[in-house]
Each structure stands twice: as structure tokens, then as C-alpha cells.
Amino acid sequence: MKVLLEKIKEVLFAVLPVTIIVLLMHFTIVPLENIVIFRFLIGALFIVVGLSVFLLGVDLSVSPVGVLMGNRIAKSNKVIIVVVAGLILGFFISIAEPDLHILAEQVSDITGGLISKVSLVAVVSAGIAVILAIGLLRIVFNIPLFKLLIVIYGIILILAILTSREFLAIAFDASGATTGAMTVPFILALALGVSSLKKDSKASEKDSFGLVGIASGGAIIAVLVMSIINRTDKITGTLEHGSSASDSVILPFLHEVPRISLEVLLALSPIVMLFVIFQLISFKLSRKSARRIIIGFVFAFTGLVVFLTGVNAGFMDAGSLIGSSLAYSGRTTLIVIVGFVLGFVTILAEPAVYVLTHQIEDVTNGYVKRRLVLMTLSIGVGIAVALSMLRIVTPGLALWHYLLPGYIIATGLMFFTPKLFVGIAYDSGGVASGPMTATFILSFSHGVAFALEGADVVADGFGMIAMVAMTPVIALQILGIIFRLKSRKGGIS
């Protein structure tokens, strides 16, 4: 109970800033219908409770299982086991990621089913699986992280040239959405489990980071390849406010529960099955420890159902309605300002960001303070959302105008940044786009793009998560260079 209360406090600080901003805007510049506000507040409550229970379940089940599996993979010392384990674990853990389901649902709704939810989740999960296997091999064979990242983003650059701008936005958004509250703790634990068995402590420290960043690249490549294989050209779409059509406050929530429960059950079942199989043939945990992990999976299921119900039935509609109302009013400068504020405050308490920043402080023995990393991330993400809004309100400004120079800068910085910070930076890019980004801020972006004349809800509405995933990579590498310049102890290299 004490741990659960801590989780509730943690998530409350993540949801509260957005809730306060929405209420302030409702009572001042963008008044919404009362039924929309009531649903939003109920949705916010569902998100706080659901995400808290889910994160508790992740701590009890997903994270310890990730460390155990990482250790077993490393101890096997067989390449084939590393590859197969990476493929299986990467696929199933990605399928269970709530942020990916939220994004896939939005893509399916906006494109009218042209890109189905099932196909997008499956393709992204396959991409994560392949790259995760490669990332584990990197740790085992001591391949420098920056070399692998250069290869991955080189492939992405080539594929991006052959892809439509609509699919480009969705692909980069998928990279951010797939590294959320489920995948981040598991991948970090997996990397920690594999790298901790190394005799070289410095190599182990560096290899503890970077796997999340590598996995993000796999999601982008998978969706871009999907676009090229399907020969998908221009995708059109529209935005509908689903739950707003109902006059009932509670009915939309009740309507979502059965569907979401089935989806979550199907998503989590493979991970539970894998644990049971590993427990029988390898882990051999005590009955008490095994029961604790199973209880963790039950918490994860319950929390995820409550969280996704709150998101779909009440939370996202308010975001898109506020975005469209601001766009209809013609207050483009205000749209950019609101975007910066939303980005700045939401990242301060994203659950996955807390997991990463605590691990950064632990691994570096307190040398890199988590508060400094959090502030750097806040500024970076605030700028990212503001630039995304500027792209929507400015005709002719495309996503690649940001991403191309951005990733060229990020790649160039790798040659000057301490290698530990390279891994931290790319992991931070993955975790920055958490539940609040994938839900409220993305729906706000869609609302602006839908209502603004000359903007496209697919090409312009998506792409915001891509920006949120990119700017922390640059910001934290710059922080790493500053640390190197100020360091006189030689603690970071």
C-alpha cells in the first residue's frame, strides 16, 4: 500500500499540470461543454489510478523478469540464444505497450482504418524485436553504441527519402510511442541484466544505456518499410470526437471497458506465458517470489484497463477540442505558447522519465544529478512541442525540415559527447514521449491540424511525438559535453 501511494503521488504530479492547464483554458480562453469537462476530469482520475496500479505491477513483474532474463541470456554465452531471446522478448513486450496502442488507435481512427491498429502494432513490434536482438548483440560483443546508431539512422535517412510525408510522421511518432511505461522498465532491466555480468565495470556502466534508443530506431525502420512495401502514397484523414456525441457522462467509459479488457488480456498473455515457461525451465524462483510476480501481472492488467479507458473515453477528446478551438480562433501565437507550456510541464513527472533518471543517478554514483537531467529534458521537450505547433501553423514547413538537421546534429554530437551520455541521450529521447505526450498533447496537435486551414490532420497532426523524441537527444548530448568540459576528475569518458 505504501508503494502504491508513492506511485499515485508520482502519477498525480504528471497528470495534475495538464489538468490545471485545461481547466484554466476552459474558464478563460477556450470554454468547453460541461459534459466534455466532466468526462475529462473522470478520465484524469482513471489515468491517475490506472497508471499508478499499472506501474506498481510493472515494478513487481516486468522489471524483475527483465533483469532475470537479461542475466540468463548473458550467461548462456550463445549468439543464437541472444538473438532468439531478443526477437521474442522485443516483440511481445512491444505489443503490450499502452502508448503504442493509443497511437495505433488514433492512426486507425484518423485514416478511417486505412492503416489498421492491428497491422501498425504488429509491424512496430516486429521492428522493435529485430533491433532489440541487434542491441543485445552489441552489448555482448562490445560494439560501440555510436557506430550502431550511425548505421541505424543512415538506413532511416535512405528509407525516409522513399516514403510519403504522412507515413514519415507516423513512423517517427511510432518510435516515441513504443518506448513507454511497459517497454522502458523492461528494456532497461534487460540491458542492466546483460551488461552487469561484464568484468569491466566501465563497459558495464556504458552498456546499461542505449538499448531504448536503439529500439526506437527499429520502430521507425519497420513503419517506413511497411509504407514502401505497400506502396502507400498520400494518406488522407479526418478527426472525429467520438465520445462527445453521447449525452451521457459515464456511458462512454462503460462502453470502452469490455473492448479494452480483451485487448489488454491478449497483449499481456504472451509475457505471462513466457515467464511461466522460464520459471519452469530456468528461473526456479521460490513460490513466494513467483506469486509476487504473478500478482504484479494482475496489477499491470487491471491498471492498464483503467488507464486506457480513461484515455479513450474522456481525456483525449478535451485535448483535440481545445486544439481545434484555438485554431478556429486564429490565435496562432497562443497555440505555440500553449504547446511549449504543455511540453515543459508534462515531462517533469513522466513515469518512464523517473525510471531512467533514477537509473542514471544510480549508475553514475550520483555524478549526474537527476534534477539536472529532468530540467534539461523539460526545456528540450517544451521546445519540441512548440516547434511542432509552429510547423502546423506555418504553411510549407514540413517535418523533415526539423528531423533532417536535428538528427544530423545529434549524430555529429556523438563524436564529441562522452560515450556514457550518448546512451543516456538516446534513451531519454525514447522515454520522453510517455502517456501524457501520447494522449493529451498528441490529441491537441490533431485538433489544431484539423481546424487550421491549409493544414493536414495526418501529415501535420502526427510528427509531434517524433519531435519530443529528438530534442532530448540533442539537449542531453550538449549537457554531456558541458560535463566533460567542467570535469577535472576524468570520471566520464
QUIUR-V303315 format. One record per backbone hydrogen bond with DSSP energy under -0.5 kcal/mol. CO is the residue of the C=O (numbers start at 1). NH is the residue of the N-H. Records with the same first field share a line. If there is no record, write none. Layout:
BEGIN
CO=NH + NH
END
This chain:
BEGIN
1=5
2=6
3=7
4=8
5=9
6=10
7=11
8=12
9=13
10=14
11=14 + 15
12=16
13=17
15=19
16=20
17=21
18=22
19=23
20=24
21=25
22=26
23=27
24=28
25=28 + 30
33=37
34=38
35=39
36=40
37=41
38=42
39=43
40=44
41=45
42=46
43=47
44=48
45=49
46=50
47=51
48=52
49=53
50=54
51=55
52=56
53=57
54=58
55=59
56=60
57=61 + 62
58=63
61=65
62=66
63=67
64=68
65=69
66=70
67=71
68=72
69=73
70=74
71=75
72=76
73=77
74=77
78=82
79=83
80=84
81=85
82=86
83=87
84=88
85=89
86=90
87=91
88=92
89=93
90=94
91=95
92=96
94=97
97=101
98=102
99=103
100=104
101=105
102=106
103=107
104=108
105=109
106=110
107=111
108=113
109=112
110=238
111=114
114=116
116=120
117=121
118=122
119=123
120=124
121=125
122=126
123=127
124=128
125=129
126=130
127=131
128=132
129=133
130=134
131=135
132=136
133=137
134=138
135=139
136=140
137=141
138=143
139=142
144=148
145=149
146=150
147=151
148=152
149=153
150=154
151=155
152=156
153=157
154=158
155=159
156=160
157=161
158=162
159=162
160=163
164=168
165=169
166=170
167=171
168=172
169=173
170=174
171=175
172=176
173=177
174=178
176=179
178=180
180=184
182=186
183=187
184=188
185=189
186=190
187=191
188=192
189=193
190=194
191=195
192=196
194=197
195=198
199=201
200=204
201=205
202=206
203=207
204=208
205=208
206=209
210=214
211=215
212=216
213=217
214=218
215=219
216=220
217=221
218=222
219=223
220=224
221=225
222=226
223=227
224=228
225=229
226=230
227=231 + 232
240=242
241=245
242=245
243=246
250=253 + 254
251=255
252=256
253=257
254=258
255=259
256=260
257=261
258=262
259=263
260=264
261=265
262=266
263=267
264=268
265=269
266=270
268=271 + 272
269=273
270=274
271=275
272=276
273=277
274=278
275=279
276=280
277=281
278=282 + 283
279=284
286=290
287=291
288=292
289=293
290=294
291=295
292=296
293=297
294=298
295=299
296=300
297=301
298=302
299=303
300=304
301=305
302=306
303=307
304=308
305=309
306=310
307=311
308=312
309=313
310=314 + 315
311=316
314=318
315=319
316=320
317=321
318=322
319=323
320=324
321=325
322=326
323=327
324=328
325=329
326=330 + 331
327=330
330=332
331=335
332=336
333=337
334=338
335=339
336=340
337=341
338=342
339=343
340=344
341=345
342=346
343=347
344=348
346=349
347=350
350=354
351=355
352=356
353=357
354=358
355=359
356=360
357=361
358=362
359=363
360=364
361=366
362=365
364=367
367=369
369=373
370=374
371=375
372=376
373=377
374=378
375=379
376=380
377=381
378=382
379=383
380=384
381=385
382=386
383=387
384=388
385=389
386=390
387=391
388=392
389=393
390=394
393=395
394=397
396=398
398=401
399=402 + 403
400=404
402=406
403=407
404=408
405=409
406=410
407=411
408=412
409=413
410=414
411=414
412=415
413=416 + 417
418=421 + 422
419=423
420=424
421=425
422=426
423=210 + 427
424=428
425=429
426=430
427=431
428=432
432=434
434=438
435=439
436=441
437=442
439=443
440=444
441=445
442=446
443=447
444=448
445=449
446=450
447=451
448=452
452=455
456=460 + 461
458=462
463=467
464=468
465=469
466=470
467=471
468=472
470=473 + 474
471=475
472=476
473=477
474=478
475=479
476=480
477=481
478=482
479=483
480=484
481=485
482=486
483=487
493=419
END
